[in-house]
Structures are given as C-alpha cells and as structure tokens.
Amino acid sequence: MAHEHDVIVVGAGGSGLTSALYAANQGVNVAVVSKLYPTRSHTGAAQGGIGAALGNVEEDHWEWHMFDTIKGGDYLTDQDAAELFCKEVIDAVIELEHMGLPFDRLPSGKIAQRRFGGHTKEFGKAAVHRAAHAADRTGHMILQTLYQQCVKEGITFYNEYHVTDLILEGGVAQGLVAYELASGELHTFKAKAIVVASGGYGRAWKTTSNAYTLTGDMQAILYRKGIPLEDMEFYQFHPTGLFPLGILLTEGARGEGGILRNGSGERFMERYAPTIKDLAPRDMVARAMYMEVREGKGVGPRKDYVLLDLTHLPPETIHNKLPDIAEFAQIYLGVDPTKQPVPVMPTAHYAMGGIPTTVNGEVVTDGNNTVVKGLYAAGEVACVSLHGANRLGTNSLGDLVVFGRRAGVAAAKFAKDAEFYDFTSEVLGPSRERIEKILNAQGGPSVADMRAELQQTMQDRASVFRVESLLQEQTEVLKELFDKYEKVVVQDRGTKYNTELVEAIELGYLLEVSEATVHSCLNRRESRGAHAREDYPERNDKEWLKHTLVYKCPNRAVKFAYKEVVLGKFEPKARTY
Ligand SMILES: Cc1cc2nc3c(=O)[nH]c(=O)nc-3n(C[C@H](O)[C@H](O)[C@H](O)COP(=O)(O)OP(=O)(O)OC[C@H]3O[C@@H](n4cnc5c(N)ncnc54)[C@H](O)[C@@H]3O)c2cc1C
C-alpha cells in the first residue's frame, strides 16, 4: 500500500509526539509511523523528572542550568544548543502543565522541583531543586499528555508499523518503507519532510535500563546510507541499576536524599565529589562505584555491587515521591527500601551520540553542517549536541520537548514549499529481499543466541571503562557476528505478528550501532565524560575538543571526520564537583 503525508514522523515517544504536534500546528498534514503503540514508547518509562530553571523552590537561573549542562557534558556540549535549551525548556514545562500534565505541586500550588545529579546553584556551589516531576512517573505523564494532544489535533497514526528503509536520493529525503506487523505487508510512505524520532540503543549491552525495542533502528538505517553518526563513543551508564538486572532506580532517589554506601557502610562519594557527593554527574558516580568494587570494597558474597540507602528518609517520602522504584525493589529483589538498602550497579542507559543535527533538527552529513534536504531528527536518536560527553539527568525529557518542537516546526515550514517526489513500489525491493532472506534461511544461528553474544561481549569490552586491547578484540568479534548474521534463522515463518522476524531485523541494527560505537571508542584517545580510557586517563583538549563523525565504509571498515565544538562563554576547565 502507498501513503502520502506532508510531514511524517518516525517514532511516537516524547520527541516524535512533540514534533508531530508542532508540525500540525503549522497547518500541514502530519502522520506518525511507530513500531509500538505510542504510549508504549520508552519515554513512558522515564522516572525522575524534567529539569528547568523555574525557581519554584529556591532561586534559579537559566545561566546556572546552562553552566551545569556544559560542565556535565565535559565541555563537549555545543554552547549555542545549551543556551537556547536552558531558556526554552522553562516555557516548555509550563506549556506541558497547560496541556494538563499533572506535575507534583508545592503547598503554594506551583510545580514542585527536586534535586538531581550535576544540577547546581551559583555555578557549582551546591545542589539545586530544578527537576519538575510527577512522582517517579514523569515520562508516563508526558507521553500520555502529548498523545492526547496529538489525537485532539487529528494526527494520523500508523501504529505497529516498523520502518525498514528511508528513501534518500541526491541528498533529499523522499519517503519511507515500513513493515506492517499485523499483516506482514510492506508499505511505502511519501513525505515532503521526515522527522526521525526513534530513540536510543541500550539493547546493545547485557545490563541495561532500556526497553527491548531500543535497538538503534534509524541510526543504523541512515549509517548504512552514508550519513555519519556523531559522538558514538559517549554512551552513558546510569549508576543505579537494580543489581544484577539493570532495571532503573531513578537518580531522583538520591535527589530526595538517598546515599550510596560501600561494603563498610561508608558514604564513598564524599571522597570523589566532596561538594555535591551522591549528586555528582552520572559518569563520575558510575566510575566511582566500579573503583570501589575493584578495590574490594563492594557488598555481597562476591563484593560486586554497592548499596543505595534510603532507610533514613521518612517512609512517606518514598511512598509519595518514589512509589514505582520502591515497588521495583520489592518485586525484583524482595527488598523494602524503607527498611533495607538496595543493591545497585551501573546500567547502560543513554546515547549522547546519534544522528548529527543543527539546532533546528536538520540532519547534517559533515563537519561543515551540510544539510540533507527534508530530513530532521530529534530526541535520543539525534545529537545536537546538547549533552556533550555526558548527559545530566532530566535533560533528556527537556531535550525531547525543546528540540522536538524545533524539528517539527522546521519540517513543517520546509514541507510547505516542497513537492512530493515520484517513486514507485520498486523502493520496496531492498526491504523485501532482506525479509525474504531471513524467512528462508536454514541451519544458521538463532536471533536470541546471537543477540546474547553481542550483548555480553559489548558489556565485557565496551562499557564504563575502555582500553585499546579489548576494544580491538571487540571489532573482530563484531566482524564475526556480521558474518554469522548473514545466516540468522527464525522459527516463525508466518506473515502475521511475526515478532521474531522483527527481532532479527533489529539485531542487524544493533550490530551497526555497536560497530559505530566500538570504533569511535577506539578512535578517541583521551578520557572525557562517559568515555573513560584506562590507557588515556586524561582529558586532552588540545587534540580532542571536537565531535567525532563516524562513516560506514565497504568491507566493514569505518572512516572518521570531525566537527568543531561550538564554544561560548563557559571556557573548558578542570571538572571537579
Ligand atoms: C528507565 C528510564 C528512565 C528515564 N528517566 C528519565 C528522566 O527521569 N528524565 C530524563 O530526562 N530522561 C530520562 N530517561 C531518558 C529518556 O526517557 C529517553 O532518552 C527519552 O524518553 C527518549 O525519547 P525519544 O522520543 O527519543 O524515544 P522513545 O521514547 O524511546 O521512542 C522511540 C519511538 O520510536 C519508535 N521506533 C523506533 N524504531 C522504529 C522503527 N524502526 N520504525 C518505526 N518506529 C520506530 C518507537 O515505536 C517509539 O515510539 C530515562 C530513560 C529510561 C530508559
């Protein structure tokens, strides 16, 4: 079947729904194509909050937020993006409130705010209350609110349609191909402008906070087409994953007063970040936890985890402000956090890197910001770069609404002056071949086995700490996995709801984004933000204060180019907290 819309958004998470809403407000015809039912998108799992300098609990300013974002990003953050973000996110939060989002409130009736990692007052003096939240279900509320608004606007939704290809001819985005899960049919979509808002790729690792569906689909599809990926070496591990499962316990728990303790009960973050302690940025806390464990100061029979202690908080704080994570600890570990500390270790969480864009969401292909006509990206799939080398907690939900809006408006304006391109159903060819190859394969490895091997090897060789020899080994492992993938088999050969086939396709995407990540890790010979090289432990601004662009080349090779960091009023300085 063939479809046509002025603007098509791929993805129905917070960024996709915001883009769709703002594009529709410009008076163009908008559709959203999503492999999930919209409210099942990962944005709905976001817990802790959305950061904005509202100043409701105490004095706050967008300049302080901007400084924190840049310092948190270890000075790789583009300062133009950070400035407009910290200004615009204030209005964006108020706008969400006006759309009906039920934020927690102060007795005065204003939106309540709590502390979060790396967010400070007066340029680093102490932690500040900046995160607006709805208990620990903030993302759920954002997603529901935005979806209701989209339905009200009459936006067309193609749910459970899995995009398998993007039509890109002569530097112009023209449309999409998608596989309909219910029927097994392939569809073509013509669009004057496309917004890619398809989320992250945490499923490349074994221990992750991410949903099963976060497999880097659109990053991989564009990477295969010659579009570079930016800063893929910067992948964030969130400190407090429930041990050993990786399910997230929000940083809001430490924002409400939670403390990390090692095997001797010591509050070890006092040694690593004397000023803001447990509320240091995630990269520092994750490393500190691993250091404690390596030095034999962990907890448990193997001393391989640390504890998140909430037992000193009033039980009503936990029940009112952190109800979901209290339930997770109880269900998965049988631990009641009001009475016992909770075992935690870092979990793969967030991609700072992704599809390179301008501040208006336009996708670019090189260090000179050459734009792909009609192609936009926003949210975790994109790299503007607001988060630099390490994202601060609560800045992703803000990113979705600020840059989702910018991308949606820019796409709609572009579409108003553009024409549909003429293409035929021939564009379905490559997707059809890929699907038939998987459905007809015999005797090869299963999707589940291959995925487990990928996730374990990425966990062992490309997680919180990195070193040349292991990364090099991982590039060889990935080559072997690509070879094996040629023969991957599925047991379900049917056409209706063939989720195994979809998982096989997604595994191919995970291999691509893992390749881009590991090569980018190997290439950057310094330590900055979330990229900690044991063989190059120092930050090296002279050679490496630049963004990486990785391009896919034939024969499983890659090449690199670079993009300047947009500097500004905050000069790169040593990073202490
Ligand atoms: C457990 C957890 C808690 C978090 N808590 C916070 C928090 O408190 N504060 C904060 O700022 N950030 C938080 N984050 C991070 C933040 O939630 C995510 O970065 C953000 O929600 C990503 O939104 P998105 O719109 O980019 O993508 P998602 O919400 O992941 O949505 C992706 C969409 O793309 C669609 N899609 C993907 N591939 C395809 C395809 N091939 N074809 C069609 N559709 C496709 C999916 O159907 C989905 O609708 C958290 C993340 C996790 C995992």
The ligand as an SDF file (V2000), in Angstrom:
LIG
                    3D

 53 58  0  0  0  0  0  0  0  0999 V2000
   14.0230    3.7290   32.6300 C   0  0  0  0  0  0  0  0  0  0  0  0
   14.3680    5.0980   32.0990 C   0  0  0  0  0  0  0  0  0  0  0  0
   14.1630    6.2210   32.8820 C   0  0  0  0  0  0  0  0  0  0  0  0
   14.4820    7.5010   32.4050 C   0  0  0  0  0  0  0  0  0  0  0  0
   14.2490    8.5930   33.1900 N   0  0  0  0  0  0  0  0  0  0  0  0
   14.4980    9.8370   32.6980 C   0  0  0  0  0  0  0  0  0  0  0  0
   14.1950   11.0050   33.4560 C   0  0  0  0  0  0  0  0  0  0  0  0
   13.6640   10.9400   34.5610 O   0  0  0  0  0  0  0  0  0  0  0  0
   14.4880   12.2100   32.9270 N   0  0  0  0  0  0  0  0  0  0  0  0
   15.0610   12.3390   31.6960 C   0  0  0  0  0  0  0  0  0  0  0  0
   15.3070   13.4630   31.2590 O   0  0  0  0  0  0  0  0  0  0  0  0
   15.3400   11.2400   30.9430 N   0  0  0  0  0  0  0  0  0  0  0  0
   15.0720   10.0060   31.4110 C   0  0  0  0  0  0  0  0  0  0  0  0
   15.3470    8.9130   30.6300 N   0  0  0  0  0  0  0  0  0  0  0  0
   15.7920    9.0970   29.2560 C   0  0  0  0  0  0  0  0  0  0  0  0
   14.6160    9.4680   28.3650 C   0  0  0  0  0  0  0  0  0  0  0  0
   13.4410    8.8960   28.8740 O   0  0  0  0  0  0  0  0  0  0  0  0
   14.8130    8.9890   26.9270 C   0  0  0  0  0  0  0  0  0  0  0  0
   16.0510    9.4310   26.4540 O   0  0  0  0  0  0  0  0  0  0  0  0
   13.7080    9.5660   26.0580 C   0  0  0  0  0  0  0  0  0  0  0  0
   12.4450    9.2500   26.5780 O   0  0  0  0  0  0  0  0  0  0  0  0
   13.7860    9.1040   24.6190 C   0  0  0  0  0  0  0  0  0  0  0  0
   12.6640    9.6200   23.9310 O   0  0  0  0  0  0  0  0  0  0  0  0
   12.5500    9.5450   22.3680 P   0  0  0  0  0  0  0  0  0  0  0  0
   11.3270   10.2790   21.9760 O   0  0  0  0  0  0  0  0  0  0  0  0
   13.8270    9.9670   21.7500 O   0  0  0  0  0  0  0  0  0  0  0  0
   12.4030    7.9800   22.0670 O   0  0  0  0  0  0  0  0  0  0  0  0
   11.4550    6.8290   22.7130 P   0  0  0  0  0  0  0  0  0  0  0  0
   10.5630    7.3240   23.7690 O   0  0  0  0  0  0  0  0  0  0  0  0
   12.3620    5.7090   23.0270 O   0  0  0  0  0  0  0  0  0  0  0  0
   10.5390    6.4440   21.4920 O   0  0  0  0  0  0  0  0  0  0  0  0
   11.0520    5.8400   20.3270 C   0  0  0  0  0  0  0  0  0  0  0  0
    9.9290    5.6860   19.3250 C   0  0  0  0  0  0  0  0  0  0  0  0
   10.4780    5.3030   18.0810 O   0  0  0  0  0  0  0  0  0  0  0  0
    9.7060    4.2670   17.5200 C   0  0  0  0  0  0  0  0  0  0  0  0
   10.5960    3.4890   16.6360 N   0  0  0  0  0  0  0  0  0  0  0  0
   11.8580    3.0610   16.8760 C   0  0  0  0  0  0  0  0  0  0  0  0
   12.3230    2.3750   15.8240 N   0  0  0  0  0  0  0  0  0  0  0  0
   11.3380    2.3700   14.8830 C   0  0  0  0  0  0  0  0  0  0  0  0
   11.2000    1.8120   13.5880 C   0  0  0  0  0  0  0  0  0  0  0  0
   12.1640    1.0930   13.0140 N   0  0  0  0  0  0  0  0  0  0  0  0
   10.0230    2.0120   12.9320 N   0  0  0  0  0  0  0  0  0  0  0  0
    9.0100    2.7090   13.4910 C   0  0  0  0  0  0  0  0  0  0  0  0
    9.0910    3.2540   14.7260 N   0  0  0  0  0  0  0  0  0  0  0  0
   10.2490    3.0870   15.4010 C   0  0  0  0  0  0  0  0  0  0  0  0
    9.1470    3.5010   18.6970 C   0  0  0  0  0  0  0  0  0  0  0  0
    7.9420    2.8680   18.3370 O   0  0  0  0  0  0  0  0  0  0  0  0
    8.9080    4.6310   19.7090 C   0  0  0  0  0  0  0  0  0  0  0  0
    7.6120    5.1630   19.5250 O   0  0  0  0  0  0  0  0  0  0  0  0
   15.0310    7.6380   31.1040 C   0  0  0  0  0  0  0  0  0  0  0  0
   15.2280    6.5150   30.3130 C   0  0  0  0  0  0  0  0  0  0  0  0
   14.9240    5.2530   30.8090 C   0  0  0  0  0  0  0  0  0  0  0  0
   15.2140    4.0640   29.9230 C   0  0  0  0  0  0  0  0  0  0  0  0
  1  2  1  0
  2  3  1  0
  2 52  2  0
  3  4  2  0
  4  5  1  0
  4 50  1  0
  5  6  2  0
  6  7  1  0
  6 13  1  0
  7  8  2  0
  7  9  1  0
  9 10  1  0
 10 11  2  0
 10 12  1  0
 12 13  2  0
 13 14  1  0
 14 15  1  0
 14 50  1  0
 15 16  1  0
 16 17  1  0
 16 18  1  0
 18 19  1  0
 18 20  1  0
 20 21  1  0
 20 22  1  0
 22 23  1  0
 23 24  1  0
 24 25  2  0
 24 26  1  0
 24 27  1  0
 27 28  1  0
 28 29  2  0
 28 30  1  0
 28 31  1  0
 31 32  1  0
 32 33  1  0
 33 34  1  0
 33 48  1  0
 34 35  1  0
 35 36  1  0
 35 46  1  0
 36 37  1  0
 36 45  1  0
 37 38  2  0
 38 39  1  0
 39 40  1  0
 39 45  2  0
 40 41  1  0
 40 42  2  0
 42 43  1  0
 43 44  2  0
 44 45  1  0
 46 47  1  0
 46 48  1  0
 48 49  1  0
 50 51  2  0
 51 52  1  0
 52 53  1  0
M  END
$$$$
